[in-house]
Amino acid sequence: MGPLLDPLAQSIVVGASRWRDYPAQQVLAVATAAIAARQGITRCADAECLLCRHAIDGGPVLS
Ligand SMILES: [Zn+2]
């Protein structure tokens, strides 16, 4: 999702570190639209990851 959110970031220096500052409402709108269009966009690099699969499916199924 980084490529979608990167254009919204502003780089600022706080003390001795550089921060990336994002407008929360815009990030929420862009992220919500991206997830609605492609639910797997939040998946991590592990193709077998159960946490991501459960999250995309709406959570673990408890028996
Ligand atoms: Zn994962």
N, CA, C, O and the ligand as a Tripos MOL2 file, in Angstrom:
@<TRIPOS>MOLECULE
protein
  253   251    64     0     0
PROTEIN
NO_CHARGES

@<TRIPOS>ATOM
      1 N           0.8180   -1.1950    0.0000 N.3       1 MET1
      2 CA          0.0000    0.0000    0.0000 C.3       1 MET1
      3 C           0.8600    1.2550    0.0000 C.2       1 MET1
      4 O           0.3700    2.3660   -0.2060 O.2       1 MET1
      5 N           2.1460    1.0540    0.2350 N.am      2 GLY2
      6 CA          3.0540    2.1980    0.2920 C.3       2 GLY2
      7 C           2.9720    3.1180   -0.9180 C.2       2 GLY2
      8 O           2.8960    4.3350   -0.7530 O.2       2 GLY2
      9 N           2.9850    2.5670   -2.1340 N.am      3 PRO3
     10 CA          2.9300    3.4490   -3.3000 C.3       3 PRO3
     11 C           1.6690    4.3130   -3.3600 C.2       3 PRO3
     12 O           1.6790    5.3930   -3.9510 O.2       3 PRO3
     13 N           0.5810    3.8320   -2.7450 N.am      4 LEU4
     14 CA         -0.6550    4.6260   -2.7200 C.3       4 LEU4
     15 C          -0.5950    5.7350   -1.6740 C.2       4 LEU4
     16 O          -1.1690    6.8090   -1.8530 O.2       4 LEU4
     17 N           0.1100    5.4540   -0.5800 N.am      5 LEU5
     18 CA          0.1410    6.4150    0.5310 C.3       5 LEU5
     19 C           1.3290    7.3580    0.4750 C.2       5 LEU5
     20 O           1.2730    8.4540    1.0320 O.2       5 LEU5
     21 N           2.4050    6.9480   -0.1890 N.am      6 ASP6
     22 CA          3.6010    7.7890   -0.2410 C.3       6 ASP6
     23 C           3.3290    9.2130   -0.7360 C.2       6 ASP6
     24 O           3.8930   10.1580   -0.1860 O.2       6 ASP6
     25 N           2.4820    9.3990   -1.7580 N.am      7 PRO7
     26 CA          2.2430   10.7770   -2.2170 C.3       7 PRO7
     27 C           1.5700   11.6700   -1.1740 C.2       7 PRO7
     28 O           1.6010   12.8950   -1.2930 O.2       7 PRO7
     29 N           0.9620   11.0600   -0.1530 N.am      8 LEU8
     30 CA          0.2940   11.8520    0.8820 C.3       8 LEU8
     31 C           1.2540   12.2960    1.9880 C.2       8 LEU8
     32 O           0.9320   13.1850    2.7770 O.2       8 LEU8
     33 N           2.4250   11.6760    2.0400 N.am      9 ALA9
     34 CA          3.3520   11.9130    3.1520 C.3       9 ALA9
     35 C           4.0740   13.2460    3.0090 C.2       9 ALA9
     36 O           4.3990   13.6970    1.9100 O.2       9 ALA9
     37 N           4.3080   13.8460    4.1520 N.am     10 GLN10
     38 CA          5.1810   15.0050    4.2210 C.3      10 GLN10
     39 C           6.3390   14.6210    5.1300 C.2      10 GLN10
     40 O           6.1400   14.0590    6.2080 O.2      10 GLN10
     41 N           7.5290   14.9250    4.6910 N.am     11 SER11
     42 CA          8.7160   14.6060    5.4710 C.3      11 SER11
     43 C           9.0520   15.7960    6.3570 C.2      11 SER11
     44 O           9.1840   16.9240    5.8820 O.2      11 SER11
     45 N           9.1880   15.5290    7.6470 N.am     12 ILE12
     46 CA          9.5390   16.5960    8.5770 C.3      12 ILE12
     47 C          10.6750   16.1140    9.4760 C.2      12 ILE12
     48 O          10.8500   14.9130    9.6820 O.2      12 ILE12
     49 N          11.4280   17.0420    9.9960 N.am     13 VAL13
     50 CA         12.5110   16.7120   10.9180 C.3      13 VAL13
     51 C          12.0480   17.0690   12.3270 C.2      13 VAL13
     52 O          11.6460   18.1980   12.6070 O.2      13 VAL13
     53 N          12.1190   16.0720   13.2000 N.am     14 VAL14
     54 CA         11.7700   16.2720   14.6140 C.3      14 VAL14
     55 C          13.0080   15.9180   15.4270 C.2      14 VAL14
     56 O          13.4070   14.7550   15.4980 O.2      14 VAL14
     57 N          13.6040   16.9230   16.0330 N.am     15 GLY15
     58 CA         14.8360   16.6950   16.7740 C.3      15 GLY15
     59 C          15.9060   16.1990   15.8190 C.2      15 GLY15
     60 O          16.2230   16.8670   14.8350 O.2      15 GLY15
     61 N          16.4670   15.0240   16.1060 N.am     16 ALA16
     62 CA         17.5150   14.4590   15.2600 C.3      16 ALA16
     63 C          16.9900   13.4060   14.3010 C.2      16 ALA16
     64 O          17.7830   12.7190   13.6580 O.2      16 ALA16
     65 N          15.6710   13.2590   14.1840 N.am     17 SER17
     66 CA         15.1310   12.2140   13.3100 C.3      17 SER17
     67 C          14.1970   12.7920   12.2540 C.2      17 SER17
     68 O          13.6190   13.8650   12.4270 O.2      17 SER17
     69 N          14.0660   12.0590   11.1640 N.am     18 ARG18
     70 CA         13.1650   12.4600   10.0850 C.3      18 ARG18
     71 C          11.8880   11.6370   10.2040 C.2      18 ARG18
     72 O          11.9480   10.4110   10.2950 O.2      18 ARG18
     73 N          10.7510   12.2900   10.2040 N.am     19 TRP19
     74 CA          9.4460   11.6280   10.3270 C.3      19 TRP19
     75 C           8.6820   11.7850    9.0320 C.2      19 TRP19
     76 O           8.9110   12.7130    8.2560 O.2      19 TRP19
     77 N           7.7710   10.8570    8.8200 N.am     20 ARG20
     78 CA          6.8290   10.9690    7.7030 C.3      20 ARG20
     79 C           5.4670   11.2430    8.3160 C.2      20 ARG20
     80 O           4.9740   10.4670    9.1340 O.2      20 ARG20
     81 N           4.8750   12.3350    7.9200 N.am     21 ASP21
     82 CA          3.6150   12.7980    8.4880 C.3      21 ASP21
     83 C           2.5120   12.5940    7.4440 C.2      21 ASP21
     84 O           2.6470   13.0130    6.2940 O.2      21 ASP21
     85 N           1.4200   11.9440    7.8610 N.am     22 TYR22
     86 CA          0.3150   11.6420    6.9410 C.3      22 TYR22
     87 C          -0.9720   12.3000    7.4180 C.2      22 TYR22
     88 O          -1.2310   12.3390    8.6210 O.2      22 TYR22
     89 N          -1.7790   12.8140    6.5060 N.am     23 PRO23
     90 CA         -3.0970   13.3280    6.8800 C.3      23 PRO23
     91 C          -4.0460   12.1390    7.1160 C.2      23 PRO23
     92 O          -4.3380   11.3820    6.1910 O.2      23 PRO23
     93 N          -4.5170   11.9860    8.3470 N.am     24 ALA24
     94 CA         -5.2590   10.7850    8.7360 C.3      24 ALA24
     95 C          -6.5120   10.5490    7.8850 C.2      24 ALA24
     96 O          -6.7540    9.4220    7.4510 O.2      24 ALA24
     97 N          -7.2960   11.5750    7.6450 N.am     25 GLN25
     98 CA         -8.5400   11.3690    6.8920 C.3      25 GLN25
     99 C          -8.2600   10.9330    5.4550 C.2      25 GLN25
    100 O          -8.9590   10.0710    4.9230 O.2      25 GLN25
    101 N          -7.2520   11.5160    4.8290 N.am     26 GLN26
    102 CA         -6.9140   11.1280    3.4600 C.3      26 GLN26
    103 C          -6.3530    9.7160    3.4180 C.2      26 GLN26
    104 O          -6.6800    8.9430    2.5170 O.2      26 GLN26
    105 N          -5.5150    9.3750    4.3830 N.am     27 VAL27
    106 CA         -4.9560    8.0180    4.4400 C.3      27 VAL27
    107 C          -6.0800    7.0030    4.6270 C.2      27 VAL27
    108 O          -6.0900    5.9600    3.9730 O.2      27 VAL27
    109 N          -7.0170    7.3000    5.5080 N.am     28 LEU28
    110 CA         -8.1420    6.3940    5.7370 C.3      28 LEU28
    111 C          -8.9550    6.2100    4.4600 C.2      28 LEU28
    112 O          -9.3390    5.0880    4.1290 O.2      28 LEU28
    113 N          -9.2210    7.2960    3.7410 N.am     29 ALA29
    114 CA        -10.0130    7.2010    2.5060 C.3      29 ALA29
    115 C          -9.2870    6.3940    1.4400 C.2      29 ALA29
    116 O          -9.8940    5.5400    0.7940 O.2      29 ALA29
    117 N          -8.0010    6.6500    1.2480 N.am     30 VAL30
    118 CA         -7.2250    5.9400    0.2250 C.3      30 VAL30
    119 C          -7.0890    4.4630    0.6010 C.2      30 VAL30
    120 O          -7.2650    3.5890   -0.2480 O.2      30 VAL30
    121 N          -6.7770    4.1840    1.8660 N.am     31 ALA31
    122 CA         -6.5970    2.8000    2.3090 C.3      31 ALA31
    123 C          -7.9040    2.0250    2.2370 C.2      31 ALA31
    124 O          -7.9120    0.8690    1.8160 O.2      31 ALA31
    125 N          -8.9990    2.6390    2.6390 N.am     32 THR32
    126 CA        -10.3000    1.9770    2.5880 C.3      32 THR32
    127 C         -10.6670    1.6220    1.1520 C.2      32 THR32
    128 O         -11.1200    0.5090    0.8850 O.2      32 THR32
    129 N         -10.4790    2.5440    0.2400 N.am     33 ALA33
    130 CA        -10.7960    2.2850   -1.1690 C.3      33 ALA33
    131 C          -9.8950    1.1960   -1.7380 C.2      33 ALA33
    132 O         -10.3570    0.3470   -2.5000 O.2      33 ALA33
    133 N          -8.6150    1.2140   -1.3760 N.am     34 ALA34
    134 CA         -7.6760    0.2170   -1.8930 C.3      34 ALA34
    135 C          -8.0200   -1.1730   -1.3730 C.2      34 ALA34
    136 O          -7.9730   -2.1450   -2.1280 O.2      34 ALA34
    137 N          -8.3630   -1.2780   -0.1010 N.am     35 ILE35
    138 CA         -8.7160   -2.5820    0.4830 C.3      35 ILE35
    139 C         -10.0330   -3.0810   -0.0950 C.2      35 ILE35
    140 O         -10.1790   -4.2760   -0.3510 O.2      35 ILE35
    141 N         -10.9870   -2.1930   -0.3020 N.am     36 ALA36
    142 CA        -12.2670   -2.6030   -0.8950 C.3      36 ALA36
    143 C         -12.0660   -3.1160   -2.3160 C.2      36 ALA36
    144 O         -12.7370   -4.0570   -2.7430 O.2      36 ALA36
    145 N         -11.1460   -2.4990   -3.0460 N.am     37 ALA37
    146 CA        -10.8960   -2.9070   -4.4300 C.3      37 ALA37
    147 C         -10.0990   -4.2000   -4.5140 C.2      37 ALA37
    148 O         -10.2880   -4.9990   -5.4310 O.2      37 ALA37
    149 N          -9.1970   -4.4010   -3.5390 N.am     38 ARG38
    150 CA         -8.3230   -5.5790   -3.5780 C.3      38 ARG38
    151 C          -7.9620   -5.9590   -2.1440 C.2      38 ARG38
    152 O          -7.0140   -5.4190   -1.5730 O.2      38 ARG38
    153 N          -8.7160   -6.8840   -1.5690 N.am     39 GLN39
    154 CA         -8.5500   -7.2280   -0.1560 C.3      39 GLN39
    155 C          -7.1530   -7.7580    0.1590 C.2      39 GLN39
    156 O          -6.6600   -7.5570    1.2690 O.2      39 GLN39
    157 N          -6.5150   -8.4200   -0.7790 N.am     40 GLY40
    158 CA         -5.1910   -8.9850   -0.5400 C.3      40 GLY40
    159 C          -4.0810   -7.9540   -0.4720 C.2      40 GLY40
    160 O          -2.9280   -8.3190   -0.2430 O.2      40 GLY40
    161 N          -4.3850   -6.6880   -0.6620 N.am     41 ILE41
    162 CA         -3.3510   -5.6570   -0.6820 C.3      41 ILE41
    163 C          -2.6280   -5.5420    0.6640 C.2      41 ILE41
    164 O          -1.5080   -5.0330    0.7200 O.2      41 ILE41
    165 N          -3.2570   -6.0080    1.7440 N.am     42 THR42
    166 CA         -2.6340   -5.9100    3.0630 C.3      42 THR42
    167 C          -1.7860   -7.1380    3.3920 C.2      42 THR42
    168 O          -1.1590   -7.1870    4.4510 O.2      42 THR42
    169 N          -1.7570   -8.1300    2.4970 N.am     43 ARG43
    170 CA         -1.0200   -9.3690    2.7570 C.3      43 ARG43
    171 C           0.4800   -9.0980    2.9110 C.2      43 ARG43
    172 O           1.0490   -8.2630    2.2080 O.2      43 ARG43
    173 N           1.1060   -9.8220    3.8430 N.am     44 CYS44
    174 CA          2.5520   -9.6870    4.0310 C.3      44 CYS44
    175 C           3.2980  -10.5010    2.9670 C.2      44 CYS44
    176 O           2.6740  -11.0660    2.0690 O.2      44 CYS44
    177 N           4.6070  -10.5620    3.0660 N.am     45 ALA45
    178 CA          5.4210  -11.2300    2.0450 C.3      45 ALA45
    179 C           5.3250  -12.7470    2.0900 C.2      45 ALA45
    180 O           5.7010  -13.4110    1.1230 O.2      45 ALA45
    181 N           4.8300  -13.3140    3.1890 N.am     46 ASP46
    182 CA          4.7250  -14.7620    3.3490 C.3      46 ASP46
    183 C           3.4210  -15.2570    2.7110 C.2      46 ASP46
    184 O           2.3380  -15.0140    3.2420 O.2      46 ASP46
    185 N           3.5280  -15.9410    1.5890 N.am     47 ALA47
    186 CA          2.3450  -16.3990    0.8560 C.3      47 ALA47
    187 C           1.5170  -17.4130    1.6490 C.2      47 ALA47
    188 O           0.3350  -17.6040    1.3610 O.2      47 ALA47
    189 N           2.1230  -18.0580    2.6370 N.am     48 GLU48
    190 CA          1.4170  -19.0610    3.4500 C.3      48 GLU48
    191 C           0.9440  -18.4950    4.7910 C.2      48 GLU48
    192 O           0.4760  -19.2570    5.6360 O.2      48 GLU48
    193 N           1.0490  -17.2220    5.0030 N.am     49 CYS49
    194 CA          0.7470  -16.6030    6.3000 C.3      49 CYS49
    195 C          -0.7230  -16.7900    6.6800 C.2      49 CYS49
    196 O          -1.6190  -16.3170    5.9810 O.2      49 CYS49
    197 N          -0.9580  -17.4800    7.7890 N.am     50 LEU50
    198 CA         -2.3330  -17.7150    8.2540 C.3      50 LEU50
    199 C          -2.9550  -16.4420    8.8220 C.2      50 LEU50
    200 O          -4.1580  -16.2230    8.6800 O.2      50 LEU50
    201 N          -2.1440  -15.6010    9.4660 N.am     51 LEU51
    202 CA         -2.6880  -14.3610   10.0240 C.3      51 LEU51
    203 C          -3.2900  -13.4880    8.9290 C.2      51 LEU51
    204 O          -4.3870  -12.9520    9.0860 O.2      51 LEU51
    205 N          -2.5690  -13.3480    7.8200 N.am     52 CYS52
    206 CA         -3.0780  -12.5380    6.7150 C.3      52 CYS52
    207 C          -4.3030  -13.1940    6.0900 C.2      52 CYS52
    208 O          -5.2820  -12.5160    5.7750 O.2      52 CYS52
    209 N          -4.2510  -14.4970    5.9130 N.am     53 ARG53
    210 CA         -5.4040  -15.1810    5.3190 C.3      53 ARG53
    211 C          -6.6370  -14.9990    6.1970 C.2      53 ARG53
    212 O          -7.7270  -14.7410    5.6880 O.2      53 ARG53
    213 N          -6.4730  -15.1310    7.5010 N.am     54 HIS54
    214 CA         -7.6040  -14.9550    8.4080 C.3      54 HIS54
    215 C          -8.1040  -13.5190    8.3950 C.2      54 HIS54
    216 O          -9.3110  -13.2760    8.3970 O.2      54 HIS54
    217 N          -7.1820  -12.5730    8.3810 N.am     55 ALA55
    218 CA         -7.5840  -11.1690    8.3740 C.3      55 ALA55
    219 C          -8.3710  -10.8380    7.1130 C.2      55 ALA55
    220 O          -9.3770  -10.1310    7.1770 O.2      55 ALA55
    221 N          -7.9240  -11.3400    5.9760 N.am     56 ILE56
    222 CA         -8.5930  -11.0730    4.7120 C.3      56 ILE56
    223 C          -9.9610  -11.7570    4.6750 C.2      56 ILE56
    224 O         -10.9120  -11.2370    4.0920 O.2      56 ILE56
    225 N         -10.0430  -12.9260    5.3060 N.am     57 ASP57
    226 CA        -11.3090  -13.6570    5.3380 C.3      57 ASP57
    227 C         -12.2560  -13.1310    6.4020 C.2      57 ASP57
    228 O         -13.3900  -13.5990    6.5000 O.2      57 ASP57
    229 N         -11.8240  -12.1840    7.1880 N.am     58 GLY58
    230 CA        -12.7000  -11.5890    8.1990 C.3      58 GLY58
    231 C         -12.4300  -12.0540    9.6140 C.2      58 GLY58
    232 O         -13.2220  -11.7840   10.5170 O.2      58 GLY58
    233 N         -11.3260  -12.7470    9.8210 N.am     59 GLY59
    234 CA        -10.9620  -13.2020   11.1570 C.3      59 GLY59
    235 C         -10.9850  -14.7020   11.2480 C.2      59 GLY59
    236 O         -11.5790  -15.3700   10.4020 O.2      59 GLY59
    237 N         -10.3270  -15.2570   12.2970 N.am     60 PRO60
    238 CA        -10.2980  -16.7060   12.4410 C.3      60 PRO60
    239 C         -11.6950  -17.2650   12.7430 C.2      60 PRO60
    240 O         -12.5150  -16.6140   13.3910 O.2      60 PRO60
    241 N         -11.9330  -18.4510   12.2700 N.am     61 VAL61
    242 CA        -13.2110  -19.1170   12.5430 C.3      61 VAL61
    243 C         -13.0190  -19.9760   13.7840 C.2      61 VAL61
    244 O         -12.1890  -20.8850   13.8060 O.2      61 VAL61
    245 N         -13.7970  -19.6750   14.8120 N.am     62 LEU62
    246 CA        -13.7190  -20.4400   16.0580 C.3      62 LEU62
    247 C         -14.7560  -21.5470   16.0230 C.2      62 LEU62
    248 O         -15.9130  -21.3110   15.6730 O.2      62 LEU62
    249 N         -14.3460  -22.7540   16.3850 N.am     63 SER63
    250 CA        -15.3070  -23.8660   16.3520 C.3      63 SER63
    251 C         -15.9110  -24.1130   17.7180 C.2      63 SER63
    252 O         -16.7380  -25.0110   17.8730 O.2      63 SER63
    253 ZN          1.0100  -12.1690    6.9810 Zn       64 ZN64
@<TRIPOS>BOND
     1     1     2 1
     2     2     3 1
     3     3     4 2
     4     3     5 am
     5     5     6 1
     6     6     7 1
     7     7     8 2
     8     7     9 am
     9     9    10 1
    10    10    11 1
    11    11    12 2
    12    11    13 am
    13    13    14 1
    14    14    15 1
    15    15    16 2
    16    15    17 am
    17    17    18 1
    18    18    19 1
    19    19    20 2
    20    19    21 am
    21    21    22 1
    22    22    23 1
    23    23    24 2
    24    23    25 am
    25    25    26 1
    26    26    27 1
    27    27    28 2
    28    27    29 am
    29    29    30 1
    30    30    31 1
    31    31    32 2
    32    31    33 am
    33    33    34 1
    34    34    35 1
    35    35    36 2
    36    35    37 am
    37    37    38 1
    38    38    39 1
    39    39    40 2
    40    39    41 am
    41    41    42 1
    42    42    43 1
    43    43    44 2
    44    43    45 am
    45    45    46 1
    46    46    47 1
    47    47    48 2
    48    47    49 am
    49    49    50 1
    50    50    51 1
    51    51    52 2
    52    51    53 am
    53    53    54 1
    54    54    55 1
    55    55    56 2
    56    55    57 am
    57    57    58 1
    58    58    59 1
    59    59    60 2
    60    59    61 am
    61    61    62 1
    62    62    63 1
    63    63    64 2
    64    63    65 am
    65    65    66 1
    66    66    67 1
    67    67    68 2
    68    67    69 am
    69    69    70 1
    70    70    71 1
    71    71    72 2
    72    71    73 am
    73    73    74 1
    74    74    75 1
    75    75    76 2
    76    75    77 am
    77    77    78 1
    78    78    79 1
    79    79    80 2
    80    79    81 am
    81    81    82 1
    82    82    83 1
    83    83    84 2
    84    83    85 am
    85    85    86 1
    86    86    87 1
    87    87    88 2
    88    87    89 am
    89    89    90 1
    90    90    91 1
    91    91    92 2
    92    91    93 am
    93    93    94 1
    94    94    95 1
    95    95    96 2
    96    95    97 am
    97    97    98 1
    98    98    99 1
    99    99   100 2
   100    99   101 am
   101   101   102 1
   102   102   103 1
   103   103   104 2
   104   103   105 am
   105   105   106 1
   106   106   107 1
   107   107   108 2
   108   107   109 am
   109   109   110 1
   110   110   111 1
   111   111   112 2
   112   111   113 am
   113   113   114 1
   114   114   115 1
   115   115   116 2
   116   115   117 am
   117   117   118 1
   118   118   119 1
   119   119   120 2
   120   119   121 am
   121   121   122 1
   122   122   123 1
   123   123   124 2
   124   123   125 am
   125   125   126 1
   126   126   127 1
   127   127   128 2
   128   127   129 am
   129   129   130 1
   130   130   131 1
   131   131   132 2
   132   131   133 am
   133   133   134 1
   134   134   135 1
   135   135   136 2
   136   135   137 am
   137   137   138 1
   138   138   139 1
   139   139   140 2
   140   139   141 am
   141   141   142 1
   142   142   143 1
   143   143   144 2
   144   143   145 am
   145   145   146 1
   146   146   147 1
   147   147   148 2
   148   147   149 am
   149   149   150 1
   150   150   151 1
   151   151   152 2
   152   151   153 am
   153   153   154 1
   154   154   155 1
   155   155   156 2
   156   155   157 am
   157   157   158 1
   158   158   159 1
   159   159   160 2
   160   159   161 am
   161   161   162 1
   162   162   163 1
   163   163   164 2
   164   163   165 am
   165   165   166 1
   166   166   167 1
   167   167   168 2
   168   167   169 am
   169   169   170 1
   170   170   171 1
   171   171   172 2
   172   171   173 am
   173   173   174 1
   174   174   175 1
   175   175   176 2
   176   175   177 am
   177   177   178 1
   178   178   179 1
   179   179   180 2
   180   179   181 am
   181   181   182 1
   182   182   183 1
   183   183   184 2
   184   183   185 am
   185   185   186 1
   186   186   187 1
   187   187   188 2
   188   187   189 am
   189   189   190 1
   190   190   191 1
   191   191   192 2
   192   191   193 am
   193   193   194 1
   194   194   195 1
   195   195   196 2
   196   195   197 am
   197   197   198 1
   198   198   199 1
   199   199   200 2
   200   199   201 am
   201   201   202 1
   202   202   203 1
   203   203   204 2
   204   203   205 am
   205   205   206 1
   206   206   207 1
   207   207   208 2
   208   207   209 am
   209   209   210 1
   210   210   211 1
   211   211   212 2
   212   211   213 am
   213   213   214 1
   214   214   215 1
   215   215   216 2
   216   215   217 am
   217   217   218 1
   218   218   219 1
   219   219   220 2
   220   219   221 am
   221   221   222 1
   222   222   223 1
   223   223   224 2
   224   223   225 am
   225   225   226 1
   226   226   227 1
   227   227   228 2
   228   227   229 am
   229   229   230 1
   230   230   231 1
   231   231   232 2
   232   231   233 am
   233   233   234 1
   234   234   235 1
   235   235   236 2
   236   235   237 am
   237   237   238 1
   238   238   239 1
   239   239   240 2
   240   239   241 am
   241   241   242 1
   242   242   243 1
   243   243   244 2
   244   243   245 am
   245   245   246 1
   246   246   247 1
   247   247   248 2
   248   247   249 am
   249   249   250 1
   250   250   251 1
   251   251   252 2
@<TRIPOS>SUBSTRUCTURE
     1 MET1         2 RESIDUE 1 A MET
     2 GLY2         6 RESIDUE 1 A GLY
     3 PRO3        10 RESIDUE 1 A PRO
     4 LEU4        14 RESIDUE 1 A LEU
     5 LEU5        18 RESIDUE 1 A LEU
     6 ASP6        22 RESIDUE 1 A ASP
     7 PRO7        26 RESIDUE 1 A PRO
     8 LEU8        30 RESIDUE 1 A LEU
     9 ALA9        34 RESIDUE 1 A ALA
    10 GLN10       38 RESIDUE 1 A GLN
    11 SER11       42 RESIDUE 1 A SER
    12 ILE12       46 RESIDUE 1 A ILE
    13 VAL13       50 RESIDUE 1 A VAL
    14 VAL14       54 RESIDUE 1 A VAL
    15 GLY15       58 RESIDUE 1 A GLY
    16 ALA16       62 RESIDUE 1 A ALA
    17 SER17       66 RESIDUE 1 A SER
    18 ARG18       70 RESIDUE 1 A ARG
    19 TRP19       74 RESIDUE 1 A TRP
    20 ARG20       78 RESIDUE 1 A ARG
    21 ASP21       82 RESIDUE 1 A ASP
    22 TYR22       86 RESIDUE 1 A TYR
    23 PRO23       90 RESIDUE 1 A PRO
    24 ALA24       94 RESIDUE 1 A ALA
    25 GLN25       98 RESIDUE 1 A GLN
    26 GLN26      102 RESIDUE 1 A GLN
    27 VAL27      106 RESIDUE 1 A VAL
    28 LEU28      110 RESIDUE 1 A LEU
    29 ALA29      114 RESIDUE 1 A ALA
    30 VAL30      118 RESIDUE 1 A VAL
    31 ALA31      122 RESIDUE 1 A ALA
    32 THR32      126 RESIDUE 1 A THR
    33 ALA33      130 RESIDUE 1 A ALA
    34 ALA34      134 RESIDUE 1 A ALA
    35 ILE35      138 RESIDUE 1 A ILE
    36 ALA36      142 RESIDUE 1 A ALA
    37 ALA37      146 RESIDUE 1 A ALA
    38 ARG38      150 RESIDUE 1 A ARG
    39 GLN39      154 RESIDUE 1 A GLN
    40 GLY40      158 RESIDUE 1 A GLY
    41 ILE41      162 RESIDUE 1 A ILE
    42 THR42      166 RESIDUE 1 A THR
    43 ARG43      170 RESIDUE 1 A ARG
    44 CYS44      174 RESIDUE 1 A CYS
    45 ALA45      178 RESIDUE 1 A ALA
    46 ASP46      182 RESIDUE 1 A ASP
    47 ALA47      186 RESIDUE 1 A ALA
    48 GLU48      190 RESIDUE 1 A GLU
    49 CYS49      194 RESIDUE 1 A CYS
    50 LEU50      198 RESIDUE 1 A LEU
    51 LEU51      202 RESIDUE 1 A LEU
    52 CYS52      206 RESIDUE 1 A CYS
    53 ARG53      210 RESIDUE 1 A ARG
    54 HIS54      214 RESIDUE 1 A HIS
    55 ALA55      218 RESIDUE 1 A ALA
    56 ILE56      222 RESIDUE 1 A ILE
    57 ASP57      226 RESIDUE 1 A ASP
    58 GLY58      230 RESIDUE 1 A GLY
    59 GLY59      234 RESIDUE 1 A GLY
    60 PRO60      238 RESIDUE 1 A PRO
    61 VAL61      242 RESIDUE 1 A VAL
    62 LEU62      246 RESIDUE 1 A LEU
    63 SER63      250 RESIDUE 1 A SER
    64 ZN64       253 GROUP 0 **** ****
